[in-house]
């Protein structure tokens, strides 16, 4: 139950593209959350890369487990702020469904391909296309028919668009900020992957705890607290405890700073949030600096680690060569996509097809179609 005056009121939702009767015991945003969970795109996140591809190990977080962690933190923060938790959770669960195989590296490569044709690829806008067009599960309407606020949050949770920059998104109030429920998703995403990637990097023996403590002040300060209280504790458990406390510290800062900003602005409604000149959901300046320090460490010590880069490069090369093959042979795609390629720009259709693949399916299709490996099997 949302209590803050600036929370979104589901009873005043702008509604669905195709009107539906209300559900007897679930509000509209709860139904949207459930529709995302039951979607094929959501299930596919289980086999999409977070940092480590499954060729490196299947022990670490994938895009689905990351999404669940984001949803848990986001719902907690929204509840503490008196925001609509069902809307926040729906947005958290949908925030990565537009990601292609191999994480951000795959996204960058697809965007490079699209720009050759004067087009582009961006995972949030692709997520909107998924819920509007590609998920076909209902007889009464195309897509998932999500509420306006969920569709708006999918495309606007991490950035603002100038109205003349994205005319195709004009219906989503581009001259206004998104609600606080949507604004929470991006900083919560940062919290989740900073902690999780450090934890996985430690487990993979690619992140040295001593380096993290030397370069990330937030973790170092908390580790000293843990070490003082548990001097005889096992070192890896003390490191894990410091990460857990760091997560709590970042979430608390996000909640406190966002609440203070909203109260200082005198927000009395969700419309006040929309008309604000800047986004209000954010860390304090001091915490923002520490979060940035942490991200910088992960970039240099984990994301650019030679083992991770080598595995990522091999994966992206497979994506690259498969894109080229399908562009030259669009009729080898499944019937729906092959038909679309006859009516739409083939590069757009190939991009959509590849973006929906899991890591493992892309690699199988690459071996089968590009390398001619008869042992490869189709999904």
C-alpha positions as CSV (number, residue, x, y, z in Angstrom):
1,X,0.0,0.0,0.0
2,X,1.5,3.3,-1.1
3,X,1.4,6.1,1.5
4,X,3.6,8.9,0.3
5,X,1.6,11.8,-1.4
6,X,4.0,11.7,-4.3
7,X,3.5,7.9,-5.0
8,X,1.7,6.7,-8.1
9,X,-1.9,5.9,-7.4
10,X,-2.9,2.8,-9.4
11,X,-6.5,4.0,-9.4
12,X,-5.4,7.0,-11.4
13,X,-3.3,5.0,-13.9
14,X,-3.4,6.2,-17.5
15,X,-4.5,2.6,-18.2
16,X,-3.8,0.1,-20.8
17,X,-3.6,0.4,-24.6
18,X,-6.4,-2.1,-24.9
19,X,-9.0,-1.7,-22.0
20,X,-9.5,-4.7,-19.8
21,X,-11.9,-5.3,-16.9
22,X,-10.3,-5.0,-13.5
23,X,-9.1,-8.1,-11.7
24,X,-11.1,-9.0,-8.6
25,X,-8.1,-9.1,-6.2
26,X,-5.0,-7.8,-8.0
27,X,-4.4,-4.2,-8.9
28,X,-3.3,-3.3,-12.4
29,X,0.5,-3.0,-11.5
30,X,0.4,-6.4,-9.7
31,X,-1.0,-7.9,-12.9
32,X,1.7,-6.3,-15.0
33,X,4.3,-7.7,-12.7
34,X,2.9,-11.2,-13.0
35,X,2.7,-10.8,-16.8
36,X,6.4,-10.0,-17.0
37,X,7.2,-13.0,-14.8
38,X,5.3,-15.3,-17.0
39,X,6.8,-13.9,-20.3
40,X,9.2,-15.9,-22.4
41,X,11.6,-12.9,-22.5
42,X,11.8,-13.1,-18.7
43,X,12.5,-16.8,-18.7
44,X,15.3,-16.4,-21.2
45,X,17.2,-14.1,-18.8
46,X,18.3,-17.3,-17.1
47,X,20.6,-18.1,-20.0
48,X,21.9,-14.6,-20.6
49,X,25.2,-13.3,-19.4
50,X,25.6,-10.9,-16.4
51,X,29.4,-10.8,-16.3
52,X,30.6,-14.4,-16.7
53,X,29.3,-16.4,-19.7
54,X,28.3,-20.0,-19.1
55,X,31.4,-21.1,-21.1
56,X,33.5,-19.6,-18.2
57,X,31.3,-21.1,-15.4
58,X,27.7,-21.7,-14.7
59,X,28.2,-21.1,-11.0
60,X,27.9,-17.3,-11.0
61,X,25.0,-14.9,-11.4
62,X,23.2,-14.7,-14.7
63,X,20.9,-11.9,-16.0
64,X,17.8,-13.6,-14.3
65,X,19.4,-13.9,-10.8
66,X,20.6,-10.3,-11.1
67,X,17.1,-9.2,-12.0
68,X,15.7,-10.9,-9.0
69,X,18.2,-9.2,-6.8
70,X,17.3,-5.8,-8.3
71,X,13.6,-6.5,-7.7
72,X,14.1,-7.4,-4.1
73,X,16.1,-4.3,-3.3
74,X,13.8,-2.0,-5.3
75,X,10.7,-3.3,-3.6
76,X,12.3,-2.8,-0.2
77,X,13.4,0.8,-1.1
78,X,9.9,1.6,-2.5
79,X,8.2,0.3,0.6
80,X,10.4,2.4,2.8
81,X,9.7,5.5,0.8
82,X,5.9,4.8,0.7
83,X,5.9,4.3,-3.0
84,X,3.8,1.8,-5.0
85,X,5.7,-1.4,-4.5
86,X,3.9,-3.4,-7.2
87,X,4.8,-0.8,-9.8
88,X,8.4,-0.7,-8.7
89,X,8.7,-4.5,-8.7
90,X,7.2,-4.7,-12.2
91,X,9.7,-2.2,-13.5
92,X,12.6,-4.0,-11.7
93,X,11.6,-7.4,-13.2
94,X,11.3,-5.9,-16.7
95,X,14.4,-3.7,-16.6
96,X,16.7,-6.1,-18.4
97,X,14.3,-8.2,-20.6
98,X,15.5,-6.3,-23.7
99,X,19.1,-7.3,-23.2
100,X,20.6,-9.4,-26.0
101,X,23.0,-12.3,-25.5
102,X,26.4,-11.6,-23.8
103,X,25.4,-8.6,-21.8
104,X,26.5,-5.0,-22.6
105,X,29.1,-6.3,-25.0
106,X,26.4,-7.9,-27.1
107,X,24.3,-4.8,-26.9
108,X,27.2,-2.6,-28.1
109,X,27.8,-5.0,-31.1
110,X,24.2,-5.0,-32.1
111,X,24.1,-1.2,-31.9
112,X,27.2,-1.1,-34.1
113,X,25.5,-3.3,-36.7
114,X,22.4,-1.2,-36.7
115,X,24.3,2.1,-37.0
116,X,25.7,0.8,-40.3
117,X,22.1,1.2,-41.6
118,X,21.4,4.5,-39.9
119,X,19.5,2.7,-37.1
120,X,20.3,1.8,-33.5
121,X,19.8,-0.8,-30.8
122,X,19.2,0.0,-27.1
123,X,18.0,-2.6,-24.7
124,X,15.4,-0.5,-22.9
125,X,13.7,0.5,-26.2
126,X,13.9,-3.1,-27.3
127,X,12.2,-4.2,-24.1
128,X,9.3,-1.9,-24.9
129,X,9.0,-3.6,-28.3
130,X,9.1,-7.0,-26.6
131,X,6.1,-6.2,-24.3
132,X,4.2,-4.4,-27.1
133,X,4.8,-6.8,-30.0
134,X,6.9,-9.9,-29.6
135,X,5.2,-11.5,-26.6
136,X,2.0,-13.0,-28.0
137,X,0.2,-14.7,-25.2
138,X,-3.3,-13.3,-25.2
139,X,-6.3,-13.7,-27.6
140,X,-7.7,-10.2,-27.0
141,X,-4.7,-8.0,-27.7
142,X,-1.1,-8.1,-29.0
143,X,1.8,-8.0,-26.6
144,X,1.3,-8.0,-22.8
145,X,-0.9,-4.9,-22.8
146,X,0.9,-3.4,-19.8
147,X,-0.3,-0.3,-18.0
148,X,1.0,3.0,-19.3
149,X,3.2,3.6,-16.2
150,X,5.0,0.3,-16.6
151,X,5.6,0.9,-20.3
152,X,6.8,4.4,-19.6
153,X,9.1,3.2,-16.9
154,X,10.6,0.6,-19.1
155,X,12.0,3.2,-21.5
156,X,12.5,6.1,-19.1
157,X,13.9,4.5,-15.9
158,X,17.5,5.0,-16.7
159,X,17.5,8.1,-18.9
160,X,15.5,11.1,-20.2
161,X,14.8,11.6,-23.9
162,X,14.3,14.9,-25.6
163,X,11.0,15.0,-27.4
164,X,12.8,15.6,-30.8
165,X,15.3,12.8,-30.1
166,X,12.7,10.0,-29.9
167,X,9.5,10.8,-31.8
168,X,8.5,7.2,-31.7
169,X,8.2,7.5,-27.9
170,X,6.2,10.7,-27.9
171,X,3.3,9.2,-26.0
172,X,5.5,8.6,-22.9
173,X,5.6,12.3,-21.7
174,X,9.2,12.9,-22.8
175,X,9.1,16.5,-21.5
176,X,8.4,15.2,-18.0
177,X,10.3,13.1,-15.4
178,X,9.2,9.5,-14.8
179,X,7.6,8.7,-11.4
180,X,9.9,8.0,-8.4
181,X,9.0,4.3,-8.7
182,X,10.8,4.3,-12.0
183,X,13.6,6.6,-10.9
184,X,14.6,4.1,-8.2
185,X,15.5,1.3,-10.7
186,X,18.7,2.7,-12.0
187,X,20.5,3.4,-8.7
188,X,19.2,0.1,-7.3
189,X,20.6,-1.6,-10.4
190,X,24.0,0.0,-9.6
191,X,23.8,-1.3,-6.0
192,X,22.9,-4.8,-7.1
193,X,25.6,-5.2,-9.7
194,X,28.4,-3.5,-7.7
195,X,27.9,-6.0,-4.8
196,X,27.2,-9.1,-6.9
197,X,30.0,-8.6,-9.4
198,X,32.5,-8.1,-6.6
199,X,31.2,-11.2,-4.9
200,X,31.3,-13.3,-8.1
201,X,34.7,-11.8,-9.0
202,X,36.0,-12.9,-5.6
203,X,34.6,-16.4,-6.1
204,X,36.2,-16.6,-9.5
205,X,39.6,-15.7,-8.1
206,X,39.6,-12.7,-10.4
207,X,39.1,-10.0,-7.8
208,X,41.7,-9.9,-5.0
209,X,40.0,-8.8,-1.7
210,X,43.1,-6.9,-0.8
211,X,42.8,-4.8,-4.0
212,X,39.2,-4.1,-3.3
213,X,39.9,-3.0,0.3
214,X,42.7,-0.8,-1.0
215,X,40.7,0.9,-3.7
216,X,37.1,1.0,-2.5
217,X,36.8,3.0,0.7
218,X,33.2,2.0,1.5
219,X,34.1,-1.7,1.6
220,X,37.3,-1.1,3.5
221,X,35.6,0.9,6.2
222,X,33.0,-1.8,6.7
223,X,35.6,-4.6,6.5
224,X,37.4,-3.0,9.5
225,X,34.2,-3.0,11.5
226,X,33.6,-6.7,10.7
227,X,37.2,-7.6,11.4
228,X,37.1,-5.8,14.8
229,X,34.0,-7.7,15.8
230,X,35.0,-11.1,14.4
231,X,38.8,-11.2,14.6
232,X,38.9,-15.0,14.4
233,X,36.3,-15.2,11.5
234,X,37.2,-16.8,8.2
235,X,38.5,-14.2,5.9
236,X,36.2,-14.9,2.9
237,X,33.2,-14.7,5.3
238,X,34.3,-11.4,6.7
239,X,34.7,-10.1,3.1
240,X,31.2,-11.3,2.3
241,X,29.8,-9.7,5.4
242,X,31.4,-6.4,4.5
243,X,29.7,-6.6,1.1
244,X,26.4,-7.3,2.7
245,X,26.8,-4.3,5.0
246,X,27.9,-2.1,2.0
247,X,24.7,-3.1,0.2
248,X,22.6,-2.1,3.2
249,X,24.6,1.2,3.5
250,X,24.0,2.1,-0.1
251,X,20.3,1.3,0.0
252,X,19.8,3.3,3.2
253,X,21.6,6.2,1.7
254,X,19.4,6.0,-1.4
255,X,16.2,5.9,0.7
256,X,17.2,8.7,3.0
257,X,18.5,11.0,0.3
258,X,15.5,10.5,-2.0
259,X,13.1,11.1,0.9
260,X,14.9,14.2,1.9
261,X,14.9,15.6,-1.6
262,X,11.2,14.9,-2.1
263,X,10.4,16.6,1.2
264,X,12.6,19.6,0.5
265,X,10.9,20.0,-2.8
266,X,7.5,19.9,-1.2
267,X,6.1,17.3,-3.4
268,X,2.4,16.8,-2.8
269,X,1.6,14.5,-5.8
270,X,3.1,12.3,-8.4
271,X,2.6,15.1,-10.9
272,X,4.9,17.2,-8.8
273,X,7.6,14.5,-9.3
274,X,7.0,14.6,-13.1
275,X,7.3,18.4,-13.3
276,X,10.6,18.5,-11.3
277,X,13.6,19.9,-13.3
278,X,15.8,16.9,-12.3
279,X,15.4,13.4,-11.0
280,X,15.1,13.0,-7.3
281,X,15.9,9.4,-6.6
282,X,19.6,9.4,-6.1
283,X,22.4,8.8,-3.6
284,X,23.9,11.6,-1.5
285,X,26.9,13.3,-3.1
286,X,29.2,11.5,-0.7
287,X,27.7,8.0,-1.4
288,X,27.6,8.8,-5.2
289,X,31.3,9.3,-5.1
290,X,31.9,6.0,-3.3
291,X,29.6,4.1,-5.7
292,X,31.5,5.6,-8.7
293,X,34.8,4.6,-7.0
294,X,33.5,1.0,-6.8
295,X,32.3,0.9,-10.4
296,X,35.7,2.2,-11.5
297,X,37.4,-0.6,-9.6
298,X,35.2,-3.3,-11.1
299,X,35.8,-1.9,-14.6
300,X,39.6,-2.0,-14.3
301,X,39.9,-5.2,-12.2
302,X,37.0,-7.4,-13.4
303,X,35.3,-6.3,-16.5
304,X,38.6,-5.7,-18.3
305,X,40.3,-8.7,-16.8
306,X,42.0,-10.6,-19.6
307,X,40.1,-13.9,-18.9
308,X,36.7,-12.1,-18.9
309,X,37.7,-10.0,-22.0
310,X,38.9,-13.1,-23.9
311,X,35.7,-15.0,-23.2
312,X,33.5,-12.0,-24.0
313,X,35.4,-11.4,-27.3
314,X,34.9,-14.9,-28.5
315,X,31.2,-14.7,-27.7
316,X,30.8,-11.3,-29.5
317,X,32.7,-12.6,-32.5
318,X,30.1,-15.4,-32.8
319,X,27.3,-12.9,-32.6
320,X,29.0,-10.8,-35.2
321,X,29.5,-13.6,-37.7
322,X,26.0,-14.9,-37.1
323,X,24.5,-11.5,-37.8
324,X,26.4,-11.3,-41.1
325,X,25.3,-14.8,-42.1
326,X,21.6,-14.1,-41.3
327,X,21.7,-10.8,-43.2
328,X,23.0,-12.7,-46.2
329,X,20.5,-15.6,-45.7
330,X,17.4,-14.2,-44.1
331,X,15.3,-17.2,-45.3
332,X,17.2,-19.4,-42.8
333,X,15.5,-17.7,-39.9
334,X,12.3,-19.2,-38.5
335,X,9.1,-18.6,-40.4
336,X,7.9,-15.4,-38.6
337,X,11.3,-13.7,-38.9
338,X,11.9,-14.8,-42.5
339,X,8.4,-13.4,-43.4
340,X,9.2,-10.2,-41.6
341,X,12.5,-9.8,-43.5
342,X,10.6,-9.8,-46.8
343,X,8.5,-6.9,-45.6
344,X,10.8,-4.9,-43.3
345,X,14.4,-3.9,-43.4
346,X,16.3,-7.2,-43.0
347,X,18.9,-5.6,-40.6
348,X,16.1,-4.7,-38.2
349,X,14.6,-8.2,-38.3
350,X,18.0,-10.0,-37.9
351,X,18.7,-7.7,-34.9
352,X,15.4,-8.6,-33.3
353,X,15.9,-12.3,-33.9
354,X,19.4,-12.3,-32.3
355,X,18.4,-10.0,-29.4
356,X,15.9,-12.6,-28.3
357,X,18.4,-15.4,-28.2
358,X,20.0,-16.9,-25.1
359,X,23.8,-17.1,-25.0
360,X,23.7,-20.9,-25.5
361,X,21.3,-20.8,-28.4
362,X,23.3,-18.2,-30.3
363,X,26.5,-20.3,-29.9
364,X,24.6,-23.4,-31.1
365,X,23.2,-21.6,-34.1
366,X,26.6,-20.1,-34.9
367,X,28.2,-23.5,-34.9
368,X,25.5,-25.0,-37.0
369,X,25.0,-22.2,-39.6
370,X,28.3,-20.5,-39.7
371,X,30.8,-23.3,-38.9
372,X,28.6,-26.0,-40.5
373,X,28.8,-28.2,-37.4
374,X,26.1,-30.9,-38.0
375,X,26.3,-31.9,-34.3
376,X,24.9,-28.5,-33.3
377,X,21.2,-28.7,-32.5
378,X,18.5,-26.0,-32.8
379,X,16.6,-24.7,-29.8
